[in-house]
């Protein structure tokens, strides 16, 4: 059956399998104080840039936690590089892409060095790294998405690939691949809905233009920061879609090692909390950044822990 007859999800799951089964880089000896320093720098990147992920990853076993945080730091540096302007951006990007795929980056590139160590130690397929880099590279140019299929493909490249690489670190059955694809799209869609205003300021509009038009909205409406009945209806639709993707991804958590389930469930739940804050802010993502308060994050984790325990107890009964 040709790709033209497949749904957007089938196309992306097929892409995921291709990346998952691609070759793995051979390890080259990286150790000692230089590597320890590289890991510490990655830890610092996470503390500065993501409170939610820092909290969720703290629930993992120590060795797995260190590796996942290196993956986050690598993704963060990659994303930041694309966000920087300047006439040499394409040159810097080409250099970083080469470092991202190298098995022996120089010591003066600590994030790349730690990433090379994690990538080879946990046998992260090169194809997944390339798919991630290609996804992020779309942001080197002004972004417009005509359809949800376009948006889903973008979300797969920048987020689902990260989930698939995470699975190589935390373990998990390949049966979980379709669920990881859905979760990545849900997480990235949440980011996009939260950051509409900020993204517009740097020339990016990820929301599907076809769907905006269907709700009677234009790019001019977004630039004018109009929060009216049309915008609220559009956001309710998008939030409903994100929640459906989270729900469809949920059963895949059971396919992960027990030691990692709570951390992944926590990341998903904390991000779903962002959707609730958007609703609480009357869908105004132009003037108010949706973020959970510290006590809200803690309460959601406590509630999730009890929910998971009840689920496990129910299955054992």
Secondary structure, DSSP 8 states (H G I E B T S, - for coil): --GGGS-HHHHHHHHHHHHHTS-B-------SHHHHHHHHHHHHHHHHH-HHHHHHHTTS-HHHHHHHHHHHHHHHHHHHHHH--STTHHHHHHHHHHHHT-SS--TT-HHHHHHHHHHHHTT-BHHHHHHHHHHHHGGGS-EE-SSHHHHHHHHIIIIIHHHHHHHHHH---GGGHHHHHHHHHHHHHHHHHHTHHHHHHTTEE-S-HHHHHHTT--HHHHHTT--SHHHHHHHHHHHHHHHHHHHHHHGGGGGS-HHHHHHHHHHHHHHHHHHHHHHHTTT-TTTS-----HHHHHHHHHHHHHHHHHHHHHHH-
